[in-house]
Amino acid sequence: MAAFPQPLIEAMAARAVRMHHALWHAARDGWATRTEAERKIYRDRGWEPPRPSLTASGQPEFNNGSGEDFLYMHREMIRTVNEILAVSDPQHPRIVGWAAIPAADDEDFPVPPPFTVPGNDNLAENIRQAKSAEALDRLREREAQVTDPAVLGGITLGRLGAFIEFFIHNRLHLRWAAELPRYRPGGSAFDVHPRWDVPSYDWLADPYSSHVNPIFWKLHGWVDARIDDWMRANGVTGPVPWSFDPPWTGPAASGHHHQNVVELALRARPGNSEAVSLESHVHALEETITALKDNGVPEPVPFPQVD
């Protein structure tokens, strides 16, 4: 795999991008189990998800459209990054995902061995299971389903997105996670000490850092291609027929949707307007996370496993 350009890695490691990505996953995944008081903290700061991703029992929401939010948000991340790559790196002009989920012994994308996660035995066990031969067998079965035109022609785009997110995507994040010298406690969305903002913190098992890792883009390039498969299977041409205008990528009131934050981080230079806007967004994100911590809102489980 060709190395990603350093400016792109540094932009993905930007504090605002990290916090936004982590909060987007946390708000969607944890909403159904939050009290009304806890929800109000998210809501007052623009972080109420219009379509939670999980039920109160921890099962995917297949019919509320949250799967479209998942597909759209990451497609917009890829679009923004592609715009920058097209003019900045002729050796790597666009994101190219996996053609198929790689085998355990793939020469270019070998699966890292299991490892312990200090203080989080449950996450370590999920990682171990995700790296097993049995997990690959299940992933292959599910990959066959979401690439089968007969299956895709009979489901909504939202159902497809929800299935991919919780039955394939989350497991892929843990499967390719590699051991690092240290980790944020529990992968918590609420531990945002600046020591975790260094570009070398690119752990795939943590939403705060996963998008800094080049594997993230191979994985999400594979996910993104499933949208095109679904459109072909359903005879849809032209723009993607999203059910919402637009699907949810984060707070709308501030104008800082996720893709806009990525754009700011990619284009920010000392003293320019993008840098000023980015700093403003950092303060808003930090205030939200501080409020969640101070009020004892439960920390979300990173990339929850549902099967």
Protein Blocks (a to p, Z undefined) as FASTA:
>chain_A
ZZddfklmmmmmpmklmmmmmmmmmmmmmmmmpcfklmmmmmmnopacfbdfbdfkopac
fknopmmmmmmmmmmmmmmmmmmmmmmomklmbccddfbdcdfklfklcccdddddehil
klmmmmmmmmpmklmmmmmmmmmmmmcfklmmmccfklmmmmmmmmmmmmmmmmmpccdf
bdcehhiaklccfklmpfklccfkbmklmmmpmklmmmmmmmmmmmmmmmmmnopghjdd
dfbdcddebjfklopafklmmmmmmmgcghiaklmmmmmmmmmmmmmmmmmmmnopacdd
ehiafZZ
